[in-house]
Amino acid sequence: MIYLKLFLTFLKIGAVSFGGGYGMISLIREEVLAAGWLPEKELVDFIAVSESTPGPVAVNMATFIGSSQAGMTGALTATAGVVLPSFIIILLIAALVKKIAEYAGVKAVLGAVTPAVTGLITATAAILFLSCVTGLRTVGDRATCDWKALIITAIILLVAAVYRKIRKKSFPPALLLLISGGLGIALYL
Amino acid sequence: MKKAIKLFFIMLKIGLFTFGGGYAMIALLENEFVSKRNWMSDGEFAEMVAIAESTPGPIAINAATYIGYRQKGVFGAVLSTIAVCIPSFAVIYVISLFFNEFLKIAWVAAAFRGIQAGVVVLISLAGIKMFIKMKKSLFNVLVAAATFICMIMFSLFAVDFSSVFYILISAVSGLLIFLVKRMRERKKRSENNDIS
């Protein structure tokens, strides 16, 4: 039953994703690849769409994957799944234990989760880099080198770094994606 | 009822205009609920942000649920959570209908090959930023490094190990370290009491 599977998968993703949208990308990627819902490249394309459309990345991803697998009902069940854990947790906190974030034990747990999420996000970036640029997913795959992707990566890293130096704030994601899209047209078409 | 309708439309608006993740939304929420309407005090708002950030799930959803509950109880929470989701749901649903066709256009496909590189950069920057902001205690650096290395290795050797486990393991070890520390402090205190 695809609806139930979508609902439960995104329920799990919603329940354990700390640290905003990027924190859940590693888990979404694992679940989506394991279920065979989307190939890796399409997933990355869609992360870009989620980043450049309004709303939380998690909700966008759930809606898209749900819709691509099982139409409108699929989109609704996946979105409901990803939203429900936050909704219930926040409701309990707002109604019962407003000061939960101040308990030392809770602080210790939350503080310990942050470095793990940091590791997850950076590792996901490295894994995606390997698979997008060299085609290397697991040891034994024959590695190739997409030098155009390397050039694009280098250029946008440079632009983002210069922007940061001058404007003292991080580069807007939508603009970064726009530039990389332009470079993609220039180099691949 | 009038307030509920207002709440619904404010959240709808916020859902429509938050690009680039939850943090952009915090500023919008502050403007709507604290500066413009005075529905929440500064202190209450800061408390809400702390809770939304430290609980799992998208910050936007957490904030909407919390504010909705504070304004109009459970009904308000349901209303604002649905409202904040509607814009992204509608936009993405429409995109999902055409996305595959859209990708078949040659220049769009070329653009998206470039965008894939851009996404990798975005995720790396988010990770690096989080690492810079993280307190560099021995525990934190060890956990971050171990997670980073294990995840890449497991992925390369196709070992099945869910991201959930990294989060659970670090949460449990954080709790254990906290409990051990507290037990030691208690022991010390009672020893001191014995002497005196």
Chai-1 contact restraints between the chains, C-beta under 6 A:
chainA,res_idxA,chainB,res_idxB,connection_type,confidence,min_distance_angstrom,max_distance_angstrom,comment,restraint_id
A,G14,B,G57,contact,1.0,0.0,6.0,A-B,restraint_1
A,A15,B,P56,contact,1.0,0.0,6.0,A-B,restraint_2
A,V16,B,P56,contact,1.0,0.0,6.0,A-B,restraint_3
A,V16,B,V164,contact,1.0,0.0,6.0,A-B,restraint_4
A,V16,B,I167,contact,1.0,0.0,6.0,A-B,restraint_5
A,S17,B,P56,contact,1.0,0.0,6.0,A-B,restraint_6
A,F18,B,P56,contact,1.0,0.0,6.0,A-B,restraint_7
A,G20,B,G21,contact,1.0,0.0,6.0,A-B,restraint_8
A,G20,B,G22,contact,1.0,0.0,6.0,A-B,restraint_9
A,G20,B,I59,contact,1.0,0.0,6.0,A-B,restraint_10
A,G21,B,G21,contact,1.0,0.0,6.0,A-B,restraint_11
A,Y22,B,A126,contact,1.0,0.0,6.0,A-B,restraint_12
A,S26,B,S163,contact,1.0,0.0,6.0,A-B,restraint_13
A,L27,B,S163,contact,1.0,0.0,6.0,A-B,restraint_14
A,V44,B,Q116,contact,1.0,0.0,6.0,A-B,restraint_15
A,V44,B,V119,contact,1.0,0.0,6.0,A-B,restraint_16
A,D45,B,F112,contact,1.0,0.0,6.0,A-B,restraint_17
A,I47,B,V119,contact,1.0,0.0,6.0,A-B,restraint_18
A,A48,B,I115,contact,1.0,0.0,6.0,A-B,restraint_19
A,A48,B,V119,contact,1.0,0.0,6.0,A-B,restraint_20
A,T53,B,V91,contact,1.0,0.0,6.0,A-B,restraint_21
A,P54,B,L16,contact,1.0,0.0,6.0,A-B,restraint_22
A,P54,B,T18,contact,1.0,0.0,6.0,A-B,restraint_23
A,P54,B,F19,contact,1.0,0.0,6.0,A-B,restraint_24
A,P54,B,P87,contact,1.0,0.0,6.0,A-B,restraint_25
A,P54,B,S88,contact,1.0,0.0,6.0,A-B,restraint_26
A,G55,B,G15,contact,1.0,0.0,6.0,A-B,restraint_27
A,G55,B,S88,contact,1.0,0.0,6.0,A-B,restraint_28
A,P56,B,P58,contact,1.0,0.0,6.0,A-B,restraint_29
A,P56,B,A60,contact,1.0,0.0,6.0,A-B,restraint_30
A,A58,B,P58,contact,1.0,0.0,6.0,A-B,restraint_31
A,V59,B,C85,contact,1.0,0.0,6.0,A-B,restraint_32
A,V59,B,S88,contact,1.0,0.0,6.0,A-B,restraint_33
A,N60,B,S88,contact,1.0,0.0,6.0,A-B,restraint_34
A,N60,B,I92,contact,1.0,0.0,6.0,A-B,restraint_35
A,T63,B,F89,contact,1.0,0.0,6.0,A-B,restraint_36
A,T63,B,I92,contact,1.0,0.0,6.0,A-B,restraint_37
A,T63,B,Y93,contact,1.0,0.0,6.0,A-B,restraint_38
A,F64,B,I92,contact,1.0,0.0,6.0,A-B,restraint_39
A,F64,B,S96,contact,1.0,0.0,6.0,A-B,restraint_40
A,S67,B,Y93,contact,1.0,0.0,6.0,A-B,restraint_41
A,S67,B,S96,contact,1.0,0.0,6.0,A-B,restraint_42
A,S68,B,S96,contact,1.0,0.0,6.0,A-B,restraint_43
A,A75,B,Y93,contact,1.0,0.0,6.0,A-B,restraint_44
A,T79,B,F89,contact,1.0,0.0,6.0,A-B,restraint_45
A,V83,B,I61,contact,1.0,0.0,6.0,A-B,restraint_46
A,P85,B,G57,contact,1.0,0.0,6.0,A-B,restraint_47
A,S86,B,G57,contact,1.0,0.0,6.0,A-B,restraint_48
A,S86,B,I61,contact,1.0,0.0,6.0,A-B,restraint_49
A,S86,B,N62,contact,1.0,0.0,6.0,A-B,restraint_50
A,F87,B,T65,contact,1.0,0.0,6.0,A-B,restraint_51
A,F87,B,T81,contact,1.0,0.0,6.0,A-B,restraint_52
A,I89,B,T55,contact,1.0,0.0,6.0,A-B,restraint_53
A,I90,B,N62,contact,1.0,0.0,6.0,A-B,restraint_54
A,I90,B,T65,contact,1.0,0.0,6.0,A-B,restraint_55
A,I90,B,Y66,contact,1.0,0.0,6.0,A-B,restraint_56
A,L91,B,A77,contact,1.0,0.0,6.0,A-B,restraint_57
A,I93,B,I51,contact,1.0,0.0,6.0,A-B,restraint_58
A,A94,B,Y66,contact,1.0,0.0,6.0,A-B,restraint_59
A,A94,B,Y69,contact,1.0,0.0,6.0,A-B,restraint_60
A,A101,B,A50,contact,1.0,0.0,6.0,A-B,restraint_61
A,A101,B,I51,contact,1.0,0.0,6.0,A-B,restraint_62
A,A101,B,S54,contact,1.0,0.0,6.0,A-B,restraint_63
A,A108,B,G174,contact,1.0,0.0,6.0,A-B,restraint_64
A,A108,B,L175,contact,1.0,0.0,6.0,A-B,restraint_65
A,A108,B,F178,contact,1.0,0.0,6.0,A-B,restraint_66
A,V109,B,A171,contact,1.0,0.0,6.0,A-B,restraint_67
A,V109,B,G174,contact,1.0,0.0,6.0,A-B,restraint_68
A,V109,B,L175,contact,1.0,0.0,6.0,A-B,restraint_69
A,L110,B,S54,contact,1.0,0.0,6.0,A-B,restraint_70
A,A112,B,S170,contact,1.0,0.0,6.0,A-B,restraint_71
A,A112,B,A171,contact,1.0,0.0,6.0,A-B,restraint_72
A,A112,B,G174,contact,1.0,0.0,6.0,A-B,restraint_73
A,V113,B,I167,contact,1.0,0.0,6.0,A-B,restraint_74
A,V113,B,S170,contact,1.0,0.0,6.0,A-B,restraint_75
A,V113,B,A171,contact,1.0,0.0,6.0,A-B,restraint_76
A,P115,B,M134,contact,1.0,0.0,6.0,A-B,restraint_77
A,P115,B,N140,contact,1.0,0.0,6.0,A-B,restraint_78
A,P115,B,V143,contact,1.0,0.0,6.0,A-B,restraint_79
A,P115,B,A144,contact,1.0,0.0,6.0,A-B,restraint_80
A,A116,B,V143,contact,1.0,0.0,6.0,A-B,restraint_81
A,A116,B,T147,contact,1.0,0.0,6.0,A-B,restraint_82
A,A116,B,Y166,contact,1.0,0.0,6.0,A-B,restraint_83
A,A116,B,I167,contact,1.0,0.0,6.0,A-B,restraint_84
A,A116,B,S170,contact,1.0,0.0,6.0,A-B,restraint_85
A,T118,B,M130,contact,1.0,0.0,6.0,A-B,restraint_86
A,T118,B,F131,contact,1.0,0.0,6.0,A-B,restraint_87
A,T118,B,M134,contact,1.0,0.0,6.0,A-B,restraint_88
A,T118,B,A144,contact,1.0,0.0,6.0,A-B,restraint_89
A,G119,B,A144,contact,1.0,0.0,6.0,A-B,restraint_90
A,G119,B,T147,contact,1.0,0.0,6.0,A-B,restraint_91
A,G119,B,F148,contact,1.0,0.0,6.0,A-B,restraint_92
A,L120,B,T147,contact,1.0,0.0,6.0,A-B,restraint_93
A,L120,B,S163,contact,1.0,0.0,6.0,A-B,restraint_94
A,I121,B,A126,contact,1.0,0.0,6.0,A-B,restraint_95
A,I121,B,G127,contact,1.0,0.0,6.0,A-B,restraint_96
A,T122,B,G127,contact,1.0,0.0,6.0,A-B,restraint_97
A,T122,B,F148,contact,1.0,0.0,6.0,A-B,restraint_98
A,A123,B,F148,contact,1.0,0.0,6.0,A-B,restraint_99
A,A123,B,M151,contact,1.0,0.0,6.0,A-B,restraint_100
A,A123,B,I152,contact,1.0,0.0,6.0,A-B,restraint_101
A,A125,B,V120,contact,1.0,0.0,6.0,A-B,restraint_102
A,A125,B,I123,contact,1.0,0.0,6.0,A-B,restraint_103
A,A125,B,S124,contact,1.0,0.0,6.0,A-B,restraint_104
A,A125,B,G127,contact,1.0,0.0,6.0,A-B,restraint_105
A,A126,B,I152,contact,1.0,0.0,6.0,A-B,restraint_106
A,I127,B,S155,contact,1.0,0.0,6.0,A-B,restraint_107
A,L128,B,V120,contact,1.0,0.0,6.0,A-B,restraint_108
A,F129,B,V120,contact,1.0,0.0,6.0,A-B,restraint_109
A,C132,B,Q116,contact,1.0,0.0,6.0,A-B,restraint_110
A,T138,B,L156,contact,1.0,0.0,6.0,A-B,restraint_111
A,T138,B,A158,contact,1.0,0.0,6.0,A-B,restraint_112
A,V139,B,L156,contact,1.0,0.0,6.0,A-B,restraint_113
A,V139,B,F157,contact,1.0,0.0,6.0,A-B,restraint_114
A,A149,B,A117,contact,1.0,0.0,6.0,A-B,restraint_115
A,I152,B,G114,contact,1.0,0.0,6.0,A-B,restraint_116
A,I152,B,A117,contact,1.0,0.0,6.0,A-B,restraint_117
A,T153,B,A117,contact,1.0,0.0,6.0,A-B,restraint_118
A,I156,B,G118,contact,1.0,0.0,6.0,A-B,restraint_119
A,I156,B,V121,contact,1.0,0.0,6.0,A-B,restraint_120
A,L157,B,V121,contact,1.0,0.0,6.0,A-B,restraint_121
A,P173,B,G20,contact,1.0,0.0,6.0,A-B,restraint_122
A,P173,B,L122,contact,1.0,0.0,6.0,A-B,restraint_123
A,L176,B,G118,contact,1.0,0.0,6.0,A-B,restraint_124
A,L177,B,I115,contact,1.0,0.0,6.0,A-B,restraint_125
A,L177,B,G118,contact,1.0,0.0,6.0,A-B,restraint_126
A,S180,B,G114,contact,1.0,0.0,6.0,A-B,restraint_127
A,S180,B,I115,contact,1.0,0.0,6.0,A-B,restraint_128
A,S180,B,A117,contact,1.0,0.0,6.0,A-B,restraint_129
A,S180,B,G118,contact,1.0,0.0,6.0,A-B,restraint_130
A,G181,B,A111,contact,1.0,0.0,6.0,A-B,restraint_131
A,G181,B,G114,contact,1.0,0.0,6.0,A-B,restraint_132
A,G181,B,I115,contact,1.0,0.0,6.0,A-B,restraint_133
A,L183,B,G114,contact,1.0,0.0,6.0,A-B,restraint_134
A,G184,B,A110,contact,1.0,0.0,6.0,A-B,restraint_135
A,G184,B,A111,contact,1.0,0.0,6.0,A-B,restraint_136
A,G184,B,R113,contact,1.0,0.0,6.0,A-B,restraint_137
A,G184,B,G114,contact,1.0,0.0,6.0,A-B,restraint_138
A,I185,B,W107,contact,1.0,0.0,6.0,A-B,restraint_139
A,I185,B,A110,contact,1.0,0.0,6.0,A-B,restraint_140
A,I185,B,A111,contact,1.0,0.0,6.0,A-B,restraint_141
A,Y188,B,A110,contact,1.0,0.0,6.0,A-B,restraint_142
A,Y188,B,R113,contact,1.0,0.0,6.0,A-B,restraint_143
A,L189,B,W107,contact,1.0,0.0,6.0,A-B,restraint_144
A,L189,B,A110,contact,1.0,0.0,6.0,A-B,restraint_145
